[in-house]
Amino acid sequence: MRLKEIIYEVADELKCEIMALAVMSDHVDMLCEVDPQLGIHRFVKRVKGKSSRMLRQEYDGLRSRLPTL
């Protein structure tokens, strides 16, 4: 649920429209309308960056663990 909220927040910030969204445990399916000046790759990059940062801050179990030597 939190990931969906973050995706919709980014879409609102960038004035993109999410037409369909399905979040599964291992991937996300999304159909969206993005301004051609922005480009789909920039929208996806922003969603991935913001969602990764926010989810790692909110859920300690998602933080990367460095291997011990």
N, C-alpha and C positions, 0 to 999 in steps of 0.2 A: 504494500500500500504506500509506503513512504517513497519508494522509487517512482511510482506513478505521480505523486504529488510534486516531486522534484522535476520530472519531465514536463509537467504542465506549467510549472513556474518558469522554466527556461523558455518554453514556447511563448508564454505571455510576454516575457522580457524582450524576446526577439520578434514578436508579432508574427508568429507562425501558428498554423492551425493543425491540431492533432485530430485526424479523422477517425483513426482506429488505433487502439493500443492494447497489446496483450503481453503481460509480463509473466514469464515462466521462470523456473528455478535456474535455468542455465542460459536463457537468451530472452531477447525482447523483440517482438514484432511490432512495427509501427508504420502507419501510413500517415504522412503529413504533407501539408502544403507550405512551402518555404519560398520566400522572396528570392528571385533569381540573383539579385544583387548580393544577397547573403551567401547563398549556395548551401546545398544540403550537407556538404562535408564540414562546413563551419558550425552548422546547427548540431550535427552529431558530435563533433569535437567538444562543443560547449556542454552538451548533455552529459557526455561521458566524464568530462573533467569535474563538473559541479557535483554530479551524483556520486562519483567516487570519493571526492573530498568530504562531502557532507555525510555519507553513509559510514565512512571510516571514523569520522569524529563521533557520530552518534552510537555506533555499535562497535564495542571493543573487539569482538570476535572477528571482525573483518580486517583488522589491521594486519599488515604483512609482518611476518616473523622472520628475522634474519637467522640463517643457519649458524649454529655454533661450531667453531672449529676446534 
